[in-house]
Amino acid sequence: MRPGLKLGVAVAFLASIHGIILFAGFFAPENPVTQHRDTPYAPPTAIHFVDLSGQFHLRPFFYPNVLRVDSYTEYEASGERPCPIHFVVPGVEYKIAGFLPLRTHLFSGSCDSSSPMYLMGSDAFGRDLFSRILYGGQISLLAGLLAAGMSLSIGTVLGAAAGFKGGIADGLLMRLADLFVALPWLYLLLGLRAFLPLSLDPRQALLLVVIVVGAVGWARPARLIRGIVLSVRERNFVRAARGFGASDFYIVRRHILPETTSVILTQASLLIPQYVLAEITLSFLGLGISPPTASWGNLLGDLQHYNVLENYWWMYLPAVAMVPFFLGYLVLTAAVEERARAVSS
């Protein structure tokens, strides 16, 4: 596959994933914090087109899962009557990007039963796992994007300054960068987080994760950008601009930083999934975003319990749902690097 086509496919695939996460309220049938205590750890609801009598229905439907008699853990499909699934219907209010309030949902199950439709099952509190995966992606992806933006901003400024000025400033900044590269970032994150309060508001926890993760990862982008700046500053067009009296800020902004675009894009495609994984790790260990606010990390928290691992296979589905996201960024990184090599050659 040609580099340009591969890049376009990767961008389109990731754009669709990001769009679904951004409009999670539209695609999610339930509020992610709504609890149904009567249906803890309910299995995924089966979708049907043919009812028990053998009659075919054009509209998909489901039979709600109900607890078996004299059981608190085993479910069975209630065959009293089919519950139709309606599309593009009004429901609970949500906000797009946290600002625009809407009430329209892509689909919703309609039934008199107290058990809702669980596409991916429910958790210990009867919360819809599918809705929590979509909403949790908003938190995790926002943390990854903000932390990557912070690291790239710091790395670009310090790397460009070190490469352009050189001398003592270059030596000090690069020794500091070497220190941050050598540090085991996971243990550093755990150590820093351990000194902070465990009970935090979700917004404070998100900001804390972004600052801690973003402040750790600036060193590698800074070293790469410094190398490019060292090479570009000696080229003839930079010397000509300096000879015409251009200021250092003008030279860096107009002639040097544009040459670092491919490196910044490549580093962004690497850092975003890496920092999303860092948020997942912290939240999984109980040091990041805490429930009831959903994030990809705390959705996996139930897997720390042996009885969940053994009895409720659908609790693995959040991890499975994350795989296309990380694979998409892996392909994007490879495509950006191939594209950069093709342009330079």
Secondary structure in CASP SS format (residue, H / E / C, confidence):
PFRMAT SS
TARGET T0000
AUTHOR 0000-0000-0000
METHOD secondary structure of the structure
MODEL  1
M C 1.00
R C 1.00
P H 1.00
G H 1.00
L H 1.00
K H 1.00
L H 1.00
G H 1.00
V H 1.00
A H 1.00
V H 1.00
A H 1.00
F H 1.00
L H 1.00
A H 1.00
S H 1.00
I H 1.00
H H 1.00
G H 1.00
I H 1.00
I H 1.00
L H 1.00
F C 1.00
A H 1.00
G H 1.00
F H 1.00
F H 1.00
A C 1.00
P C 1.00
E C 1.00
N C 1.00
P C 1.00
V C 1.00
T C 1.00
Q C 1.00
H C 1.00
R C 1.00
D C 1.00
T C 1.00
P C 1.00
Y C 1.00
A C 1.00
P C 1.00
P C 1.00
T C 1.00
A C 1.00
I E 1.00
H E 1.00
F E 1.00
V E 1.00
D C 1.00
L C 1.00
S C 1.00
G C 1.00
Q C 1.00
F E 1.00
H E 1.00
L E 1.00
R E 1.00
P E 1.00
F E 1.00
F E 1.00
Y C 1.00
P C 1.00
N E 1.00
V E 1.00
L E 1.00
R C 1.00
V C 1.00
D C 1.00
S C 1.00
Y C 1.00
T C 1.00
E C 1.00
Y E 1.00
E E 1.00
A E 1.00
S C 1.00
G C 1.00
E C 1.00
R C 1.00
P C 1.00
C E 1.00
P E 1.00
I E 1.00
H E 1.00
F E 1.00
V E 1.00
V E 1.00
P E 1.00
G E 1.00
V E 1.00
E E 1.00
Y E 1.00
K E 1.00
I E 1.00
A C 1.00
G C 1.00
F C 1.00
L E 1.00
P E 1.00
L E 1.00
R E 1.00
T E 1.00
H E 1.00
L E 1.00
F E 1.00
S E 1.00
G E 1.00
S C 1.00
C C 1.00
D C 1.00
S C 1.00
S C 1.00
S C 1.00
P C 1.00
M C 1.00
Y C 1.00
L C 1.00
M C 1.00
G C 1.00
S E 1.00
D C 1.00
A C 1.00
F C 1.00
G C 1.00
R C 1.00
D E 1.00
L H 1.00
F H 1.00
S H 1.00
R H 1.00
I H 1.00
L H 1.00
Y H 1.00
G H 1.00
G H 1.00
Q H 1.00
I H 1.00
S H 1.00
L H 1.00
L H 1.00
A H 1.00
G H 1.00
L H 1.00
L H 1.00
A H 1.00
A H 1.00
G H 1.00
M H 1.00
S H 1.00
L H 1.00
S H 1.00
I H 1.00
G H 1.00
T H 1.00
V H 1.00
L H 1.00
G H 1.00
A H 1.00
A H 1.00
A H 1.00
G H 1.00
F H 1.00
K H 1.00
G C 1.00
G H 1.00
I H 1.00
A H 1.00
D H 1.00
G H 1.00
L H 1.00
L H 1.00
M H 1.00
R H 1.00
L H 1.00
A H 1.00
D H 1.00
L H 1.00
F H 1.00
V H 1.00
A H 1.00
L C 1.00
P C 1.00
W H 1.00
L H 1.00
Y H 1.00
L H 1.00
L H 1.00
L H 1.00
G H 1.00
L H 1.00
R H 1.00
A H 1.00
F C 1.00
L C 1.00
P C 1.00
L C 1.00
S C 1.00
L C 1.00
D C 1.00
P H 1.00
R H 1.00
Q H 1.00
A H 1.00
L H 1.00
L H 1.00
L H 1.00
V H 1.00
V H 1.00
I H 1.00
V H 1.00
V H 1.00
G H 1.00
A H 1.00
V H 1.00
G C 1.00
W C 1.00
A H 1.00
R H 1.00
P H 1.00
A H 1.00
R H 1.00
L H 1.00
I H 1.00
R H 1.00
G H 1.00
I H 1.00
V H 1.00
L H 1.00
S H 1.00
V H 1.00
R C 1.00
E C 1.00
R C 1.00
N H 1.00
F H 1.00
V H 1.00
R H 1.00
A H 1.00
A H 1.00
R H 1.00
G H 1.00
F C 1.00
G C 1.00
A C 1.00
S C 1.00
D H 1.00
F H 1.00
Y H 1.00
I H 1.00
V H 1.00
R H 1.00
R H 1.00
H H 1.00
I H 1.00
L H 1.00
P H 1.00
E H 1.00
T H 1.00
T H 1.00
S H 1.00
V H 1.00
I H 1.00
L H 1.00
T H 1.00
Q H 1.00
A H 1.00
S H 1.00
L H 1.00
L H 1.00
I H 1.00
P H 1.00
Q H 1.00
Y H 1.00
V H 1.00
L H 1.00
A H 1.00
E H 1.00
I H 1.00
T H 1.00
L H 1.00
S H 1.00
F H 1.00
L C 1.00
G C 1.00
L C 1.00
G C 1.00
I C 1.00
S C 1.00
P C 1.00
P C 1.00
T C 1.00
A C 1.00
S C 1.00
W H 1.00
G H 1.00
N H 1.00
L H 1.00
L C 1.00
G H 1.00
D H 1.00
L H 1.00
Q H 1.00
H C 1.00
Y H 1.00
N H 1.00
V H 1.00
L H 1.00
E H 1.00
N H 1.00
Y C 1.00
W H 1.00
W H 1.00
M H 1.00
Y H 1.00
L H 1.00
P H 1.00
A H 1.00
V H 1.00
A H 1.00
M H 1.00
V H 1.00
P H 1.00
F H 1.00
F H 1.00
L H 1.00
G H 1.00
Y H 1.00
L H 1.00
V H 1.00
L H 1.00
T H 1.00
A H 1.00
A H 1.00
V H 1.00
E H 1.00
E H 1.00
R H 1.00
A H 1.00
R H 1.00
A H 1.00
V H 1.00
S H 1.00
S C 1.00
END
